[in-house]
Amino acid sequence: MSEWLTVSEAVAAAFVALALLIVCSIWARRHALAASGPVLLCAFRTPTAKAWRLGLLRFGPEALEWFTFAGLTLRPSRSWRRSSVRMGVAQPTRDLIPGISDPVRVSAEADGAPFELAMARGSHTAMRSWMESAPPGYGVNIT
């Protein structure tokens, strides 16, 4: 009987260790992504997709970048040049998106390719401010 408890304890410890490893890797990745610009929780979908994909949106100096939430890579899954992104008006959405309370949906287009983003209302305000501000270095040589 004690051998069975030892095996079950080892399995439980392995599950706890795996859960901690996953949480720590997500935290470390988010921290690494935030080193290059502000990061917020955001869902993404294309017009042909029905489901939202949860991820992280980063405001880079020259691009808007979207990363999958639980991936290990530090490369964005989607990247749009700042100058090519056109945003629509934020609309409330009834879609349930885990992790985002009271989400708003924003239709967007970059280089002729439409997509949608969903995020918290406050995050949308931050993104809109970033979109409307001048990119770094823009208009520096004005005389």
DSSP file (Angstrom, degrees, kcal/mol; ACC not computed):
  #  RESIDUE AA STRUCTURE BP1 BP2  ACC     N-H-->O    O-->H-N    N-H-->O    O-->H-N    TCO  KAPPA ALPHA  PHI   PSI    X-CA   Y-CA   Z-CA
    1    1 A M     >        0   0    0      0, 0.0     4,-1.7     0, 0.0     5,-0.1   0.000 360.0 360.0 360.0 -38.0    0.0    0.0    0.0
    2    2 A S  H  >  +     0   0    0      1,-0.2     4,-1.8     2,-0.2     5,-0.1   0.819 360.0  57.0 -69.5 -29.1    2.8    2.4    0.8
    3    3 A E  H  > S+     0   0    0      2,-0.2     4,-2.0     1,-0.2    -1,-0.2   0.890 105.2  51.3 -67.0 -38.1    4.4    1.8   -2.7
    4    4 A W  H  > S+     0   0    0      1,-0.2     4,-2.6     2,-0.2    -2,-0.2   0.898 109.0  50.7 -64.3 -41.1    1.1    2.8   -4.3
    5    5 A L  H  X S+     0   0    0     -4,-1.7     4,-2.5     1,-0.2    -1,-0.2   0.883 108.3  52.7 -63.9 -37.7    1.1    6.1   -2.3
    6    6 A T  H  X S+     0   0    0     -4,-1.8     4,-2.1     2,-0.2    -1,-0.2   0.911 110.8  46.4 -64.6 -42.4    4.7    6.7   -3.4
    7    7 A V  H  X S+     0   0    0     -4,-2.0     4,-2.3     2,-0.2    -2,-0.2   0.925 114.2  47.7 -66.1 -44.8    3.8    6.3   -7.1
    8    8 A S  H  X S+     0   0    0     -4,-2.6     4,-2.4     1,-0.2    -2,-0.2   0.874 111.6  50.7 -66.2 -35.9    0.7    8.5   -6.7
    9    9 A E  H  X S+     0   0    0     -4,-2.5     4,-2.6     2,-0.2    -1,-0.2   0.895 109.8  50.5 -66.0 -39.3    2.7   11.1   -4.9
   10   10 A A  H  X S+     0   0    0     -4,-2.1     4,-2.0     2,-0.2    -2,-0.2   0.899 111.2  48.2 -65.3 -40.4    5.3   11.1   -7.6
   11   11 A V  H  X S+     0   0    0     -4,-2.3     4,-2.2     2,-0.2    -2,-0.2   0.923 112.5  48.8 -65.7 -43.8    2.6   11.5  -10.3
   12   12 A A  H  X S+     0   0    0     -4,-2.4     4,-2.3     1,-0.2    -2,-0.2   0.909 111.1  49.9 -61.9 -42.7    1.0   14.4   -8.3
   13   13 A A  H  X S+     0   0    0     -4,-2.6     4,-2.6     1,-0.2    -1,-0.2   0.877 109.1  52.4 -63.7 -37.7    4.4   16.1   -7.9
   14   14 A A  H  X S+     0   0    0     -4,-2.0     4,-2.4     2,-0.2    -2,-0.2   0.906 109.9  48.5 -65.4 -41.7    5.1   15.7  -11.6
   15   15 A F  H  X S+     0   0    0     -4,-2.2     4,-2.5     2,-0.2    -2,-0.2   0.910 112.7  47.9 -64.3 -42.1    1.7   17.4  -12.5
   16   16 A V  H  X S+     0   0    0     -4,-2.3     4,-2.5     2,-0.2    -2,-0.2   0.919 112.6  48.9 -64.1 -43.3    2.4   20.2  -10.1
   17   17 A A  H  X S+     0   0    0     -4,-2.6     4,-2.3     2,-0.2    -2,-0.2   0.900 111.6  49.5 -63.4 -40.9    5.9   20.7  -11.5
   18   18 A L  H  X S+     0   0    0     -4,-2.4     4,-2.3     2,-0.2    -2,-0.2   0.915 110.7  49.6 -64.7 -43.2    4.5   20.7  -15.0
   19   19 A A  H  X S+     0   0    0     -4,-2.5     4,-2.4     1,-0.2    -2,-0.2   0.916 112.0  48.3 -61.8 -43.5    1.9   23.3  -14.1
   20   20 A L  H  X S+     0   0    0     -4,-2.5     4,-2.7     1,-0.2     5,-0.2   0.894 110.1  52.3 -63.5 -39.8    4.5   25.5  -12.5
   21   21 A L  H  X S+     0   0    0     -4,-2.3     4,-2.2     2,-0.2    -2,-0.2   0.908 110.7  47.6 -62.8 -42.7    6.8   25.1  -15.5
   22   22 A I  H  X S+     0   0    0     -4,-2.3     4,-2.2     2,-0.2    -2,-0.2   0.940 113.9  46.2 -64.9 -47.2    3.9   26.2  -17.8
   23   23 A V  H  X S+     0   0    0     -4,-2.4     4,-2.4     1,-0.2    -2,-0.2   0.917 114.1  48.5 -62.6 -43.8    3.0   29.2  -15.7
   24   24 A C  H  X S+     0   0    0     -4,-2.7     4,-2.7     1,-0.2    -1,-0.2   0.878 110.8  50.4 -65.5 -37.4    6.6   30.3  -15.3
   25   25 A S  H  X S+     0   0    0     -4,-2.2     4,-2.3    -5,-0.2    -1,-0.2   0.894 111.0  48.6 -69.4 -38.0    7.3   30.0  -19.1
   26   26 A I  H  X S+     0   0    0     -4,-2.2     4,-2.4     2,-0.2    -2,-0.2   0.926 113.9  47.2 -64.3 -43.7    4.2   32.1  -19.9
   27   27 A W  H  X S+     0   0    0     -4,-2.4     4,-2.4     2,-0.2    -2,-0.2   0.933 113.3  47.5 -62.5 -46.3    5.3   34.7  -17.4
   28   28 A A  H  X S+     0   0    0     -4,-2.7     4,-2.3     2,-0.2    -1,-0.2   0.890 112.8  49.5 -64.3 -39.9    8.9   34.8  -18.7
   29   29 A R  H  X S+     0   0    0     -4,-2.3     4,-2.6     2,-0.2    -1,-0.2   0.928 111.2  48.4 -65.3 -44.7    7.7   35.0  -22.3
   30   30 A R  H  X S+     0   0    0     -4,-2.4     4,-2.3     1,-0.2    -2,-0.2   0.913 111.3  51.0 -62.2 -40.8    5.3   37.9  -21.5
   31   31 A H  H  X S+     0   0    0     -4,-2.4     4,-0.7     1,-0.2    -1,-0.2   0.909 111.1  48.0 -61.8 -42.4    8.1   39.7  -19.6
   32   32 A A  H >< S+     0   0    0     -4,-2.3     3,-0.6     1,-0.2     4,-0.3   0.889 111.9  49.6 -66.1 -39.8   10.5   39.3  -22.6
   33   33 A L  H >< S+     0   0    0     -4,-2.6     3,-1.3     1,-0.2    -2,-0.2   0.885 106.9  55.2 -66.2 -37.9    7.8   40.5  -25.0
   34   34 A A  H >< S+     0   0    0     -4,-2.3     3,-1.0     1,-0.3    -1,-0.2   0.644  90.0  75.6 -71.5 -14.2    7.1   43.6  -22.9
   35   35 A A  T << S+     0   0    0     -4,-0.7    -1,-0.3    -3,-0.6    -2,-0.2   0.750  98.7  45.8 -67.9 -21.9   10.8   44.6  -22.9
   36   36 A S  T <  S-     0   0    0     -3,-1.3    -1,-0.2    -4,-0.3    -2,-0.2   0.353 130.3 -38.2-103.4   5.5   10.3   45.8  -26.5
   37   37 A G  S <  S-     0   0    0     -3,-1.0    -1,-0.3    -4,-0.1    23,-0.1  -0.801  84.2 -45.4 153.7 166.2    7.0   47.7  -26.0
   38   38 A P        -     0   0    0      0, 0.0    21,-2.0     0, 0.0     2,-0.4  -0.284  52.5-159.3 -60.3 141.9    3.7   47.8  -24.2
   39   39 A V  E     +A   58   0A   0     19,-0.2     2,-0.3    -5,-0.1    19,-0.2  -0.972  12.4 176.1-126.4 138.0    1.8   44.4  -24.2
   40   40 A L  E     -A   57   0A   0     17,-2.2    17,-3.0    -2,-0.4     2,-0.4  -0.962  38.1 -97.4-139.2 159.1   -1.9   43.8  -23.7
   41   41 A L  E     +A   56   0A   0     -2,-0.3    79,-0.5    15,-0.2     2,-0.3  -0.609  54.2 161.6 -76.2 128.9   -4.3   40.9  -23.8
   42   42 A C  E     -A   55   0A   0     13,-2.6    13,-2.0    -2,-0.4     2,-0.3  -0.996  32.1-139.7-153.1 141.1   -6.1   40.8  -27.1
   43   43 A A  E     -AB  54 118A   0     75,-3.1    75,-2.2    -2,-0.3     2,-0.3  -0.786  20.9-161.7-102.9 151.9   -8.0   38.3  -29.2
   44   44 A F  E     +AB  53 117A   0      9,-2.2     9,-2.4    -2,-0.3     2,-0.3  -0.962  14.8 162.9-133.3 144.8   -7.6   38.1  -33.0
   45   45 A R  E     - B   0 116A   0     71,-1.8    71,-2.8    -2,-0.3     7,-0.1  -0.969  27.6-131.5-157.6 154.3   -9.7   36.6  -35.9
   46   46 A T    >   -     0   0    0     -2,-0.3     3,-1.2    69,-0.2    69,-0.2  -0.556  39.3-101.9 -94.8 165.7   -9.9   36.9  -39.6
   47   47 A P  T 3  S+     0   0    0      0, 0.0    68,-0.1     0, 0.0    -1,-0.1   0.791 122.8  51.9 -60.5 -26.4  -13.2   37.4  -41.5
   48   48 A T  T 3  S+     0   0    0      2,-0.0     2,-0.3     0, 0.0    -3,-0.0   0.642  95.6  84.4 -84.8 -14.3  -13.3   33.7  -42.4
   49   49 A A    <   -     0   0    0     -3,-1.2    -4,-0.0     1,-0.1     3,-0.0  -0.669  55.0-167.2 -91.1 143.3  -12.8   32.5  -38.8
   50   50 A K        +     0   0    0     -2,-0.3     2,-0.3     2,-0.1    -1,-0.1   0.775  69.6  66.4 -93.7 -32.6  -15.6   32.1  -36.3
   51   51 A A  S    S-     0   0    0      1,-0.0     2,-0.3     0, 0.0    -2,-0.0  -0.635  79.1-124.9 -96.0 148.3  -13.6   31.7  -33.2
   52   52 A W        -     0   0    0     -2,-0.3     2,-0.5    -7,-0.1    -7,-0.2  -0.648  16.8-142.5 -83.9 144.9  -11.4   34.3  -31.5
   53   53 A R  E     -A   44   0A   0     -9,-2.4    -9,-2.2    -2,-0.3     2,-0.2  -0.958  17.7-135.3-109.3 120.8   -7.7   33.4  -30.8
   54   54 A L  E     +A   43   0A   0     -2,-0.5    15,-1.6   -11,-0.2     2,-0.3  -0.514  44.4 129.6 -76.8 139.8   -6.5   34.7  -27.5
   55   55 A G  E     -AC  42  68A   0    -13,-2.0   -13,-2.6    13,-0.3     2,-0.4  -0.878  53.3 -79.9-163.7-164.7   -3.0   36.4  -27.6
   56   56 A L  E     -AC  41  67A   0     11,-2.6    11,-3.1    -2,-0.3     2,-0.5  -0.958  29.7-152.2-120.6 135.8   -0.9   39.3  -26.7
   57   57 A L  E     -AC  40  66A   0    -17,-3.0   -17,-2.2    -2,-0.4     2,-0.4  -0.927  11.6-164.9-110.6 129.4   -0.7   42.5  -28.7
   58   58 A R  E     -AC  39  65A   0      7,-3.4     7,-2.6    -2,-0.5     2,-1.0  -0.947  16.0-142.5-118.9 134.8    2.5   44.6  -28.6
   59   59 A F  E     - C   0  64A   0    -21,-2.0     5,-0.2    -2,-0.4    -2,-0.0  -0.814  28.9-175.2 -91.8 100.2    2.9   48.2  -29.8
   60   60 A G        -     0   0    0      3,-2.5   -23,-0.1    -2,-1.0   -24,-0.0  -0.411  39.9-102.8 -87.8 171.6    6.3   48.3  -31.4
   61   61 A P  S    S+     0   0    0      0, 0.0    -1,-0.1     0, 0.0     3,-0.1   0.842 118.0  12.8 -63.6 -32.6    7.9   51.5  -32.7
   62   62 A E  S    S+     0   0    0      1,-0.2    20,-2.6    73,-0.1    21,-0.4   0.437 127.5  39.0-123.6  -2.6    7.1   50.6  -36.3
   63   63 A A  E     - D   0  81A   0     18,-0.3    -3,-2.5    19,-0.1     2,-0.6  -0.991  63.4-128.3-150.7 154.7    4.6   47.7  -36.1
   64   64 A L  E     -CD  59  80A   0     16,-2.9    16,-2.7    -2,-0.3     2,-0.4  -0.930  38.2-165.6 -99.3 122.9    1.6   46.3  -34.3
   65   65 A E  E     -CD  58  79A   0     -7,-2.6    -7,-3.4    -2,-0.6     2,-0.4  -0.931  12.6-160.7-122.6 136.2    2.5   42.7  -33.4
   66   66 A W  E     -CD  57  78A   0     12,-2.8    12,-2.0    -2,-0.4    11,-1.9  -0.958   9.2-171.6-117.8 130.7    0.2   39.9  -32.2
   67   67 A F  E     -C   56   0A   0    -11,-3.1   -11,-2.6    -2,-0.4     7,-0.0  -0.910  30.9-106.8-118.5 143.7    1.5   36.8  -30.4
   68   68 A T  E     -C   55   0A   0     -2,-0.3     3,-0.4   -13,-0.2   -13,-0.3  -0.391  33.5-123.4 -64.0 151.4   -0.3   33.6  -29.5
   69   69 A F  S    S+     0   0    0    -15,-1.6   -14,-0.1     1,-0.2    -1,-0.1   0.926 100.5  27.4 -67.5 -47.7   -1.0   33.5  -25.8
   70   70 A A  S    S+     0   0    0    -16,-0.2    -1,-0.2   -41,-0.0   -15,-0.1   0.243  91.2 119.5-105.9  14.2    0.6   30.2  -24.8
   71   71 A G        -     0   0    0     -3,-0.4   -42,-0.1     1,-0.1    -4,-0.0  -0.215  56.9-141.6 -73.4 169.0    3.3   29.9  -27.4
   72   72 A L        +     0   0    0    -43,-0.0    -1,-0.1     3,-0.0     2,-0.1   0.605  68.8  98.6-103.6 -17.1    7.0   29.7  -26.7
   73   73 A T        -     0   0    0      1,-0.1    -2,-0.1     2,-0.1    -5,-0.1  -0.373  61.0-150.1 -75.9 151.3    8.3   31.7  -29.6
   74   74 A L  S    S+     0   0    0     -2,-0.1    -1,-0.1     2,-0.1    -7,-0.0   0.289  72.0  98.1 -98.6   6.9    9.3   35.4  -29.3
   75   75 A R  S    S-     0   0    0      1,-0.1    -2,-0.1     2,-0.0     2,-0.1  -0.777  81.9-110.8 -94.2 139.9    8.3   36.0  -32.9
   76   76 A P        -     0   0    0      0, 0.0    -9,-0.3     0, 0.0     3,-0.1  -0.384   9.0-146.1 -69.7 146.3    4.9   37.5  -33.6
   77   77 A S  S    S+     0   0    0    -11,-1.9     2,-0.3     1,-0.3   -10,-0.2   0.821  91.8  20.2 -74.8 -33.3    2.3   35.3  -35.3
   78   78 A R  E     -D   66   0A   0    -12,-2.0   -12,-2.8     2,-0.0     2,-0.4  -0.990  69.3-177.5-135.5 143.6    1.0   38.5  -37.0
   79   79 A S  E     -D   65   0A   0     -2,-0.3     2,-0.4   -14,-0.2   -14,-0.2  -0.983   2.9-171.4-144.8 131.3    2.7   41.8  -37.7
   80   80 A W  E     -D   64   0A   0    -16,-2.7   -16,-2.9    -2,-0.4     2,-0.1  -0.984  29.9-115.3-125.4 130.7    1.3   44.9  -39.3
   81   81 A R  E >>  -D   63   0A   0     -2,-0.4     3,-1.3   -18,-0.2     4,-0.9  -0.404  25.0-129.2 -61.6 135.7    3.2   48.0  -40.3
   82   82 A R  G >4 S+     0   0    0    -20,-2.6     3,-0.7     1,-0.3    -1,-0.1   0.870 106.5  53.1 -54.9 -41.5    2.1   50.9  -38.2
   83   83 A S  G 34 S+     0   0    0    -21,-0.4    -1,-0.3     1,-0.2   -20,-0.1   0.698 109.2  49.2 -71.5 -18.9    1.6   53.1  -41.3
   84   84 A S  G <4 S+     0   0    0     -3,-1.3    27,-0.7    26,-0.0     2,-0.4   0.568  85.0 103.9 -98.1  -9.2   -0.6   50.6  -43.0
   85   85 A V  E <<  -E  110   0A   0     -4,-0.9     2,-0.5    -3,-0.7    25,-0.2  -0.596  46.1-173.7 -81.4 129.4   -3.1   49.8  -40.2
   86   86 A R  E     -E  109   0A   0     23,-2.8    23,-1.8    -2,-0.4     2,-0.3  -0.990  10.0-157.0-121.5 122.9   -6.5   51.3  -40.5
   87   87 A M  E     -E  108   0A   0     -2,-0.5    21,-0.2    21,-0.2     2,-0.1  -0.785   1.6-149.3-104.7 142.3   -8.8   50.9  -37.5
   88   88 A G        -     0   0    0     19,-3.1     2,-0.3    -2,-0.3    -1,-0.1  -0.190  42.7 -68.2 -89.0-170.0  -12.6   51.0  -37.4
   89   89 A V        -     0   0    0     -2,-0.1    18,-0.5     1,-0.1     2,-0.2  -0.618  54.7-106.5 -83.5 140.1  -14.8   52.2  -34.5
   90   90 A A        -     0   0    0     -2,-0.3    16,-0.2    16,-0.1    -1,-0.1  -0.468  38.6-170.5 -68.5 134.2  -14.9   50.0  -31.4
   91   91 A Q  E     -F  105   0A   0     14,-2.8    14,-3.9    -2,-0.2    -3,-0.0  -0.973  27.1-109.6-125.1 140.0  -18.1   48.0  -31.0
   92   92 A P  E     -F  104   0A   0      0, 0.0     2,-0.4     0, 0.0    12,-0.2  -0.376  35.9-150.8 -62.5 148.0  -19.3   46.0  -28.0
   93   93 A T        -     0   0    0     10,-1.5     9,-0.0     2,-0.1    25,-0.0  -0.957  20.4-155.6-124.3 144.2  -19.2   42.3  -28.6
   94   94 A R        +     0   0    0     -2,-0.4    -1,-0.1     2,-0.1     2,-0.1   0.510  61.3 116.7 -90.9  -7.1  -21.4   39.6  -27.1
   95   95 A D        -     0   0    0      1,-0.1     2,-0.7     8,-0.1    -2,-0.1  -0.373  69.9-124.3 -63.7 137.8  -18.8   36.9  -27.8
   96   96 A L        -     0   0    0     -2,-0.1    -1,-0.1     6,-0.1     5,-0.1  -0.766  31.5-179.2 -85.3 118.6  -17.3   35.3  -24.7
   97   97 A I    >   -     0   0    0     -2,-0.7     3,-2.0     3,-0.4   -44,-0.0  -0.951  28.0-124.9-121.7 109.6  -13.6   35.7  -24.8
   98   98 A P  T 3  S+     0   0    0      0, 0.0     3,-0.1     0, 0.0    -2,-0.0  -0.248  92.6  16.6 -57.1 134.2  -11.8   34.1  -21.8
   99   99 A G  T 3  S+     0   0    0      1,-0.1     2,-0.6   -45,-0.0   -58,-0.1   0.210 105.6  93.2  91.7 -15.2   -9.6   36.6  -19.8
  100  100 A I    <   -     0   0    0     -3,-2.0    -3,-0.4    19,-0.1     2,-0.4  -0.937  60.9-157.2-116.8 113.3  -11.1   39.7  -21.3
  101  101 A S  S    S-     0   0    0     -2,-0.6    20,-0.3     1,-0.2    -5,-0.0  -0.717  75.1  -2.4 -90.0 139.4  -14.0   41.3  -19.4
  102  102 A D  S    S-     0   0    0     -2,-0.4    19,-0.6     1,-0.1    -1,-0.2   0.935  90.7-160.7  49.0  59.4  -16.4   43.5  -21.3
  103  103 A P  E     - G   0 120A   0      0, 0.0   -10,-1.5     0, 0.0     2,-0.4  -0.320  11.8-150.8 -73.0 151.5  -14.6   43.2  -24.6
  104  104 A V  E     -FG  92 119A   0     15,-3.0    15,-2.0   -12,-0.2     2,-0.4  -0.921  11.9-137.3-114.8 148.2  -14.9   45.6  -27.5
  105  105 A R  E     -FG  91 118A   0    -14,-3.9   -14,-2.8    -2,-0.4     2,-0.5  -0.880  15.8-167.9-108.0 135.4  -14.4   44.5  -31.1
  106  106 A V  E     - G   0 117A   0     11,-3.1    11,-2.3    -2,-0.4     2,-0.3  -0.983  12.9-144.7-126.3 121.7  -12.5   46.6  -33.6
  107  107 A S  E     + G   0 116A   0    -18,-0.5   -19,-3.1    -2,-0.5     2,-0.3  -0.660  30.7 174.2 -79.6 139.6  -12.5   45.9  -37.3
  108  108 A A  E     -EG  87 115A   0      7,-2.9     7,-2.3    -2,-0.3     2,-0.3  -0.916  21.5-158.0-143.1 167.3   -9.1   46.7  -38.9
  109  109 A E  E     -EG  86 114A   0    -23,-1.8   -23,-2.8    -2,-0.3     2,-0.4  -0.990   5.7-177.2-148.3 140.7   -7.3   46.4  -42.2
  110  110 A A  E >  S-EG  85 113A   0      3,-1.7     3,-2.0    -2,-0.3   -25,-0.2  -0.961  77.5 -14.8-141.5 123.0   -3.6   46.4  -43.1
  111  111 A D  T 3  S-     0   0    0    -27,-0.7   -26,-0.1    -2,-0.4    -1,-0.0   0.849 129.0 -53.0  53.1  38.6   -2.3   46.3  -46.6
  112  112 A G  T 3  S+     0   0    0    -28,-0.3    -1,-0.3     1,-0.2   -28,-0.0   0.399 112.4 118.5  83.4  -3.1   -5.8   45.3  -47.9
  113  113 A A  E <   - G   0 110A   0     -3,-2.0    -3,-1.7   -67,-0.0    -1,-0.2  -0.866  54.6-146.5-100.9 114.5   -6.1   42.4  -45.5
  114  114 A P  E     + G   0 109A   0      0, 0.0     2,-0.3     0, 0.0    -5,-0.2  -0.468  27.4 156.1 -79.1 151.0   -9.1   42.7  -43.1
  115  115 A F  E     - G   0 108A   0     -7,-2.3    -7,-2.9   -69,-0.2     2,-0.4  -0.953  30.0-127.2-158.5 170.6   -9.0   41.3  -39.5
  116  116 A E  E     -BG  45 107A   0    -71,-2.8   -71,-1.8    -2,-0.3     2,-0.4  -0.968  12.6-163.3-128.8 146.2  -10.7   41.9  -36.1
  117  117 A L  E     -BG  44 106A   0    -11,-2.3   -11,-3.1    -2,-0.4     2,-0.4  -0.963   2.9-163.7-123.5 144.6   -9.2   42.5  -32.7
  118  118 A A  E     +BG  43 105A   0    -75,-2.2   -75,-3.1    -2,-0.4     2,-0.3  -0.997  24.5 143.4-128.6 135.4  -11.1   42.2  -29.4
  119  119 A M  E     - G   0 104A   0    -15,-2.0   -15,-3.0    -2,-0.4   -77,-0.1  -0.942  52.9 -69.0-157.0 171.9   -9.8   43.7  -26.2
  120  120 A A  E  >  - G   0 103A   0    -79,-0.5     4,-2.1    -2,-0.3     3,-0.2  -0.363  50.4-111.8 -66.9 153.0  -10.9   45.4  -22.9
  121  121 A R  H  > S+     0   0    0    -19,-0.6     4,-1.7   -20,-0.3     5,-0.1   0.884 117.9  50.2 -56.2 -43.6  -12.2   48.9  -23.4
  122  122 A G  H  > S+     0   0    0      1,-0.2     4,-1.7     2,-0.2    -1,-0.2   0.859 108.5  53.1 -65.1 -35.7   -9.2   50.5  -21.6
  123  123 A S  H  > S+     0   0    0     -3,-0.2     4,-2.5     1,-0.2    -1,-0.2   0.872 105.4  54.7 -66.5 -36.4   -6.8   48.5  -23.8
  124  124 A H  H  X S+     0   0    0     -4,-2.1     4,-2.9     1,-0.2    -2,-0.2   0.900 105.3  53.0 -63.0 -39.6   -8.6   49.9  -26.9
  125  125 A T  H  X S+     0   0    0     -4,-1.7     4,-2.1     2,-0.2    -1,-0.2   0.912 110.1  47.9 -61.2 -42.2   -8.0   53.4  -25.6
  126  126 A A  H  X S+     0   0    0     -4,-1.7     4,-2.1     2,-0.2    -2,-0.2   0.917 113.0  47.8 -64.5 -43.4   -4.3   52.7  -25.3
  127  127 A M  H  X S+     0   0    0     -4,-2.5     4,-2.6     1,-0.2    -2,-0.2   0.915 110.7  51.2 -64.7 -42.5   -4.1   51.2  -28.8
  128  128 A R  H  X S+     0   0    0     -4,-2.9     4,-2.1     1,-0.2    -1,-0.2   0.900 109.6  50.4 -62.0 -40.7   -6.1   54.1  -30.3
  129  129 A S  H  X S+     0   0    0     -4,-2.1     4,-1.2    -5,-0.2    -1,-0.2   0.909 111.1  48.8 -62.6 -41.8   -3.7   56.6  -28.7
  130  130 A W  H  < S+     0   0    0     -4,-2.1     3,-0.3     1,-0.2    -2,-0.2   0.906 111.7  49.7 -64.0 -41.6   -0.7   54.6  -30.0
  131  131 A M  H  < S+     0   0    0     -4,-2.6    -2,-0.2     1,-0.2    -1,-0.2   0.872 113.1  45.9 -65.8 -36.7   -2.2   54.5  -33.5
  132  132 A E  H  < S+     0   0    0     -4,-2.1    -1,-0.2    -5,-0.2    -2,-0.2   0.628  97.1  86.7 -85.5 -13.1   -2.9   58.3  -33.6
  133  133 A S  S  < S-     0   0    0     -4,-1.2    -3,-0.0    -3,-0.3     0, 0.0  -0.469  90.5 -96.8 -82.9 160.5    0.4   59.4  -32.3
  134  134 A A        -     0   0    0     -2,-0.1     3,-0.1     1,-0.1    -1,-0.1  -0.553  41.5-110.2 -75.5 138.2    3.4   59.9  -34.6
  135  135 A P    >   -     0   0    0      0, 0.0     3,-2.2     0, 0.0   -73,-0.1  -0.308  49.8 -81.2 -61.2 151.2    5.8   57.0  -34.9
  136  136 A P  T 3  S+     0   0    0      0, 0.0     3,-0.1     0, 0.0     4,-0.0  -0.302 118.1  15.5 -56.2 133.8    9.2   57.6  -33.4
  137  137 A G  T >  S+     0   0    0      1,-0.3     3,-1.3    -3,-0.1     2,-0.4   0.325  89.0 140.1  85.6  -7.9   11.5   59.7  -35.6
  138  138 A Y  T <  S+     0   0    0     -3,-2.2    -1,-0.3     1,-0.3    -4,-0.1  -0.550  77.2   1.0 -72.6 125.5    8.6   60.8  -37.8
  139  139 A G  T >  S+     0   0    0     -2,-0.4     3,-1.0    -3,-0.1    -1,-0.3   0.705  86.9 135.8  73.9  21.0    9.0   64.4  -38.8
  140  140 A V  T <   +     0   0    0     -3,-1.3    -2,-0.1     1,-0.2    -1,-0.0   0.861  67.8  52.9 -68.6 -35.4   12.3   64.9  -37.0
  141  141 A N  T 3  S+     0   0    0     -4,-0.3     2,-0.4     2,-0.0    -1,-0.2   0.036  75.1 136.0 -93.8  28.5   14.0   66.8  -39.8
  142  142 A I    <         0   0    0     -3,-1.0     0, 0.0     1,-0.1     0, 0.0  -0.611 360.0 360.0 -75.8 130.6   11.3   69.4  -40.3
  143  143 A T              0   0    0     -2,-0.4    -1,-0.1     0, 0.0    -3,-0.0   0.398 360.0 360.0-112.4 360.0   12.8   72.9  -40.7
